[in-house]
Structures are given as structure tokens and as C-alpha cells.
Amino acid sequence: MKTATPEGLLNEIYKNGLQDAYPNIATALKIFLSIPVSVASSERSFSKLKLLKTYLRSVMGQQRLTNLSIISIEHDLASKLSYDDIIKSFAAKKARKIKF
């Protein structure tokens, strides 16, 4: 047990059915093991927002800045979008044709 990891301890607690005997330790280990995931994503979001906001902050509104930061953070998903489909959808919604 000298080199036990938090993940190993949590696995042993559940494998031996000790979660009822040690509920606080099990909860603390779950929280501890989930912290690095949430911290990394929020740090990435703030760093992207800082890069966007430095140059563009004086010429754009809050809504546009928010939308650009989301696109920048979710770059992998945004790169797979088809711009032609988006343009066609926008044009269909904004069409102002007069029918005679």
C-alpha cells in the first residue's frame, strides 16, 4: 500500500464492498479524481478567451465575443462543419422574394 494511487484505492473500496463503511473517503476520492479534467477545460477556455479579447474587445459586442470563443474552443467540431449547408440554410430563412 506504500505506492497506492487514489484510483487504486477507490477501486479497492468498491471491489471489497467498503463504500458503505467508508462513504466519505469514497466521495473524496471521486472528487479528487475528477478535478484535473474540469480544471484543464476551464483553463483552455480562459486562454482562448484572452487571445480573442485582447485584439477584438473594443470593436465587438459580448454576444459575438462569446460565439467566437465557443468556436475557437470547439475547433475540432467547427472544422467539420459544411459552410455550404449553413449558407443555404441561412439564405432560405432570409429569402425576401416577392411572388407575383
VOMIVEX-693967 format. One line per field, with one value per atom (N, C-alpha, C, O, CB): atom name; residue number from 1; x, y, z. Coordinates in steps of 0.1 Angstrom, whole numbers. Glycine has a CB too. Example, Ala and Ser with C-alpha at 12.3 -4.5 7.8 and 13.67 -1.06 7.14 Angstrom:
VOMIVEX-693967
atom = N  CA  C  O  CB  N  CA  C  O  CB
n = 1  1  1  1  1  2  2  2  2  2
px = 132  123  132  142  113  128  137  129  134  141
py = -57  -45  -33  -33  -45  -22  -11  0  11  -6
pz = 78  78  78  85  90  71  71  79  80  57
This chain:
VOMIVEX-693967
atom = N  CA  C  O  CB  N  CA  C  O  CB  N  CA  C  O  CB  N  CA  C  O  CB  N  CA  C  O  CB  N  CA  C  O  CB  N  CA  C  O  CB  N  CA  C  O  CB  N  CA  C  O  CB  N  CA  C  O  CB  N  CA  C  O  CB  N  CA  C  O  CB  N  CA  C  O  CB  N  CA  C  O  CB  N  CA  C  O  CB  N  CA  C  O  CB  N  CA  C  O  CB  N  CA  C  O  CB  N  CA  C  O  CB  N  CA  C  O  CB  N  CA  C  O  CB  N  CA  C  O  CB  N  CA  C  O  CB  N  CA  C  O  CB  N  CA  C  O  CB  N  CA  C  O  CB  N  CA  C  O  CB  N  CA  C  O  CB  N  CA  C  O  CB  N  CA  C  O  CB  N  CA  C  O  CB  N  CA  C  O  CB  N  CA  C  O  CB  N  CA  C  O  CB  N  CA  C  O  CB  N  CA  C  O  CB  N  CA  C  O  CB  N  CA  C  O  CB  N  CA  C  O  CB  N  CA  C  O  CB  N  CA  C  O  CB  N  CA  C  O  CB  N  CA  C  O  CB  N  CA  C  O  CB  N  CA  C  O  CB  N  CA  C  O  CB  N  CA  C  O  CB  N  CA  C  O  CB  N  CA  C  O  CB  N  CA  C  O  CB  N  CA  C  O  CB  N  CA  C  O  CB  N  CA  C  O  CB  N  CA  C  O  CB  N  CA  C  O  CB  N  CA  C  O  CB  N  CA  C  O  CB  N  CA  C  O  CB  N  CA  C  O  CB  N  CA  C  O  CB  N  CA  C  O  CB  N  CA  C  O  CB  N  CA  C  O  CB  N  CA  C  O  CB  N  CA  C  O  CB  N  CA  C  O  CB  N  CA  C  O  CB  N  CA  C  O  CB  N  CA  C  O  CB  N  CA  C  O  CB  N  CA  C  O  CB  N  CA  C  O  CB  N  CA  C  O  CB  N  CA  C  O  CB  N  CA  C  O  CB  N  CA  C  O  CB  N  CA  C  O  CB  N  CA  C  O  CB  N  CA  C  O  CB  N  CA  C  O  CB  N  CA  C  O  CB  N  CA  C  O  CB  N  CA  C  O  CB  N  CA  C  O  CB  N  CA  C  O  CB  N  CA  C  O  CB  N  CA  C  O  CB  N  CA  C  O  CB  N  CA  C  O  CB  N  CA  C  O  CB  N  CA  C  O  CB  N  CA  C  O  CB  N  CA  C  O  CB  N  CA  C  O  CB  N  CA  C  O  CB  N  CA  C  O  CB  N  CA  C  O  CB  N  CA  C  O  CB  N  CA  C  O  CB  N  CA  C  O  CB
n = 1  1  1  1  1  2  2  2  2  2  3  3  3  3  3  4  4  4  4  4  5  5  5  5  5  6  6  6  6  6  7  7  7  7  7  8  8  8  8  8  9  9  9  9  9  10  10  10  10  10  11  11  11  11  11  12  12  12  12  12  13  13  13  13  13  14  14  14  14  14  15  15  15  15  15  16  16  16  16  16  17  17  17  17  17  18  18  18  18  18  19  19  19  19  19  20  20  20  20  20  21  21  21  21  21  22  22  22  22  22  23  23  23  23  23  24  24  24  24  24  25  25  25  25  25  26  26  26  26  26  27  27  27  27  27  28  28  28  28  28  29  29  29  29  29  30  30  30  30  30  31  31  31  31  31  32  32  32  32  32  33  33  33  33  33  34  34  34  34  34  35  35  35  35  35  36  36  36  36  36  37  37  37  37  37  38  38  38  38  38  39  39  39  39  39  40  40  40  40  40  41  41  41  41  41  42  42  42  42  42  43  43  43  43  43  44  44  44  44  44  45  45  45  45  45  46  46  46  46  46  47  47  47  47  47  48  48  48  48  48  49  49  49  49  49  50  50  50  50  50  51  51  51  51  51  52  52  52  52  52  53  53  53  53  53  54  54  54  54  54  55  55  55  55  55  56  56  56  56  56  57  57  57  57  57  58  58  58  58  58  59  59  59  59  59  60  60  60  60  60  61  61  61  61  61  62  62  62  62  62  63  63  63  63  63  64  64  64  64  64  65  65  65  65  65  66  66  66  66  66  67  67  67  67  67  68  68  68  68  68  69  69  69  69  69  70  70  70  70  70  71  71  71  71  71  72  72  72  72  72  73  73  73  73  73  74  74  74  74  74  75  75  75  75  75  76  76  76  76  76  77  77  77  77  77  78  78  78  78  78  79  79  79  79  79  80  80  80  80  80  81  81  81  81  81  82  82  82  82  82  83  83  83  83  83  84  84  84  84  84  85  85  85  85  85  86  86  86  86  86  87  87  87  87  87  88  88  88  88  88  89  89  89  89  89  90  90  90  90  90  91  91  91  91  91  92  92  92  92  92  93  93  93  93  93  94  94  94  94  94  95  95  95  95  95  96  96  96  96  96  97  97  97  97  97  98  98  98  98  98  99  99  99  99  99  100  100  100  100  100
px = 8  0  9  3  -9  22  30  29  30  45  27  26  12  10  36  2  -12  -16  -12  -21  -23  -28  -42  -49  -27  -47  -61  -71  -81  -64  -68  -76  -76  -87  -72  -65  -63  -71  -78  -49  -70  -77  -93  -100  -74  -97  -112  -116  -127  -115  -108  -112  -112  -121  -101  -103  -103  -115  -121  -90  -119  -130  -143  -151  -132  -145  -156  -155  -165  -159  -143  -141  -145  -150  -127  -141  -143  -157  -160  -132  -164  -178  -177  -185  -185  -166  -164  -170  -167  -150  -177  -182  -193  -194  -188  -200  -209  -202  -207  -219  -191  -183  -175  -173  -174  -171  -162  -168  -162  -148  -180  -187  -179  -179  -201  -174  -167  -154  -151  -165  -147  -135  -137  -130  -127  -148  -151  -155  -151  -163  -163  -167  -155  -154  -178  -147  -135  -126  -120  -127  -124  -116  -122  -115  -113  -136  -142  -140  -138  -157  -142  -140  -125  -123  -144  -116  -102  -98  -91  -93  -104  -101  -108  -103  -105  -118  -125  -120  -123  -140  -112  -107  -98  -101  -100  -88  -80  -87  -83  -69  -97  -105  -112  -111  -115  -118  -126  -117  -120  -135  -105  -96  -90  -88  -85  -86  -79  -89  -84  -75  -101  -110  -113  -114  -123  -114  -117  -105  -106  -121  -93  -81  -79  -75  -68  -83  -82  -92  -89  -85  -104  -114  -109  -111  -127  -103  -99  -87  -86  -95  -78  -67  -71  -66  -56  -81  -86  -94  -92  -96  -101  -109  -99  -101  -118  -88  -78  -72  -70  -67  -69  -63  -73  -69  -59  -86  -96  -99  -100  -109  -99  -104  -94  -97  -108  -81  -71  -72  -71  -57  -74  -74  -88  -90  -69  -98  -111  -121  -132  -117  -116  -126  -132  -143  -119  -126  -131  -141  -148  -121  -141  -149  -161  -167  -141  -163  -174  -182  -177  -168  -194  -202  -200  -192  -217  -206  -204  -209  -203  -212  -221  -226  -217  -215  -240  -211  -202  -189  -184  -199  -184  -172  -174  -166  -168  -186  -189  -190  -185  -203  -197  -198  -184  -181  -207  -176  -162  -154  -146  -155  -155  -148  -152  -144  -149  -165  -170  -165  -161  -186  -165  -160  -145  -140  -162  -138  -123  -120  -111  -117  -128  -126  -130  -122  -134  -141  -145  -141  -148  -161  -128  -122  -124  -127  -108  -122  -123  -137  -138  -119  -147  -161  -164  -171  -171  -159  -162  -155  -161  -157  -144  -137  -144  -142  -123  -153  -161  -174  -181  -163  -177  -190  -189  -179  -193  -200  -201  -207  -218  -210  -198  -203  -213  -222  -191  -213  -223  -237  -247  -220  -238  -251  -256  -268  -251  -247  -250  -255  -265  -238  -248  -252  -265  -274  -241  -268  -281  -292  -303  -281  -290  -300  -303  -314  -295  -292  -294  -301  -310  -280  -298  -304  -319  -327  -297  -322  -336  -344  -356  -337  -339  -346  -347  -357  -339  -338  -337  -342  -340  -323  -347  -352  -363  -373  -356  -362  -372  -377  -378  -367  -380  -385  -400  -408  -383  -403  -417  -423  -419  -418  -434  -441  -452  -460  -447  -452  -462  -473  -482  -455
py = -12  0  13  24  0  11  23  31  44  20  25  31  31  31  25  31  31  44  55  27  44  56  58  49  55  70  73  64  60  88  62  54  39  33  54  35  21  20  9  17  30  29  29  21  41  37  37  24  19  49  18  5  -5  -14  1  -5  -15  -13  -23  -14  -1  2  -4  -11  17  -2  -8  -23  -30  -1  -28  -42  -50  -61  -45  -45  -52  -48  -52  -49  -39  -36  -27  -28  -48  -18  -10  4  13  -9  7  20  24  36  22  14  18  20  28  6  14  16  29  35  4  33  45  54  56  41  59  67  81  85  70  87  100  98  107  106  87  85  82  87  73  74  71  84  86  61  93  105  114  121  112  115  124  119  127  124  106  101  103  106  86  102  105  120  123  102  129  143  146  153  152  140  142  137  144  135  126  120  128  127  106  136  143  158  164  143  163  177  180  190  180  172  176  177  186  165  170  171  184  191  159  188  201  213  223  201  212  224  226  237  221  215  217  223  232  203  219  225  240  248  217  243  258  266  278  259  261  269  271  281  261  261  262  272  280  248  273  283  297  306  280  299  312  317  328  313  307  311  315  325  300  308  312  325  333  301  327  340  351  362  339  350  360  364  375  356  354  356  364  373  343  360  367  381  390  359  383  395  407  418  394  403  414  423  435  408  417  425  430  441  417  422  425  431  434  412  433  437  451  453  437  460  473  474  484  483  464  465  455  454  464  447  438  437  440  424  432  431  418  409  432  416  404  392  381  406  392  380  375  363  384  384  380  374  364  391  380  375  361  353  385  359  346  336  325  347  339  329  326  315  335  336  334  325  317  347  327  319  305  296  325  302  289  282  270  289  289  283  280  270  293  289  287  275  268  300  274  263  250  240  265  249  237  236  233  236  239  240  227  227  244  215  203  200  196  191  204  203  213  210  204  225  236  233  237  249  227  224  214  213  219  206  196  201  193  184  213  219  222  225  232  220  223  237  240  213  246  260  262  271  269  254  255  252  259  245  242  239  250  253  226  256  267  279  285  271  282  293  291  300  296  279  276  277  282  262  272  273  288  292  265  296  310  317  325  316  314  321  317  326  317  305  301  308  311  286  310  317  332  338  315  338  352  356  368  357  347  350  360  358  337  370  381  382  393  394  371  371  375  370  357  383  387  378  377  402  372  363  371  377  350  370  377  368  372  383
pz = 0  0  0  0  12  0  1  -12  -12  3  -24  -37  -42  -54  -47  -33  -38  -44  -39  -26  -55  -61  -57  -52  -77  -58  -55  -63  -58  -57  -76  -84  -79  -79  -98  -75  -70  -56  -54  -68  -48  -35  -37  -31  -26  -47  -49  -55  -52  -59  -64  -70  -59  -59  -80  -50  -39  -29  -25  -31  -27  -18  -25  -18  -16  -38  -45  -47  -46  -58  -49  -52  -39  -40  -56  -27  -15  -8  3  -5  -15  -9  3  12  -6  4  16  14  23  19  3  1  12  14  -13  17  28  41  50  30  43  56  55  66  58  44  42  31  21  39  33  23  20  9  26  31  29  21  13  43  24  17  2  -6  23  0  -14  -22  -33  -15  -15  -21  -24  -34  -13  -14  -15  -26  -34  -2  -28  -39  -52  -62  -37  -53  -66  -70  -81  -65  -60  -63  -67  -77  -51  -60  -63  -77  -84  -52  -81  -94  -105  -117  -94  -102  -113  -114  -124  -111  -105  -106  -118  -124  -93  -121  -132  -145  -153  -134  -148  -160  -161  -172  -161  -151  -151  -151  -158  -139  -145  -144  -158  -162  -134  -165  -178  -188  -196  -183  -188  -198  -195  -205  -199  -183  -180  -182  -187  -165  -180  -183  -198  -202  -177  -206  -220  -225  -234  -227  -219  -223  -220  -228  -216  -208  -205  -213  -217  -190  -217  -225  -239  -245  -226  -245  -258  -257  -266  -263  -246  -245  -244  -249  -233  -237  -235  -249  -252  -226  -257  -270  -279  -287  -277  -279  -287  -282  -290  -287  -269  -264  -265  -265  -249  -265  -265  -277  -276  -264  -289  -301  -304  -308  -313  -302  -307  -296  -300  -312  -284  -274  -276  -271  -261  -283  -285  -297  -298  -286  -305  -317  -318  -328  -329  -308  -308  -295  -285  -312  -297  -285  -278  -282  -289  -266  -258  -265  -263  -244  -272  -278  -289  -290  -284  -297  -307  -301  -306  -317  -291  -284  -278  -280  -273  -273  -267  -278  -277  -260  -289  -300  -306  -309  -311  -308  -313  -304  -308  -316  -291  -281  -282  -280  -267  -283  -284  -296  -296  -284  -308  -320  -319  -323  -332  -312  -310  -301  -304  -305  -290  -281  -287  -286  -268  -295  -301  -316  -325  -301  -318  -331  -339  -351  -331  -332  -339  -345  -356  -330  -337  -342  -353  -363  -330  -351  -361  -374  -385  -355  -374  -387  -395  -407  -384  -389  -397  -402  -409  -388  -399  -404  -419  -425  -397  -426  -440  -442  -439  -448  -447  -448  -459  -458  -452  -469  -480  -474  -477  -491  -465  -459  -450  -450  -451  -443  -434  -442  -438  -425  -453  -461  -468  -468  -472  -473  -479  -468  -471  -485  -456  -446  -442  -440  -433  -441  -438  -449  -446  -435  -461  -473  -474  -477  -486  -471  -471  -460  -463  -469  -449  -438  -441  -436  -425  -448  -450  -464  -468  -448  -472  -485  -485  -478  -493  -493  -494  -508  -514  -489  -514  -528  -528  -520  -534  -537  -539  -550  -561  -543  -546  -555  -562  -556  -548  -576  -584  -588  -595  -596
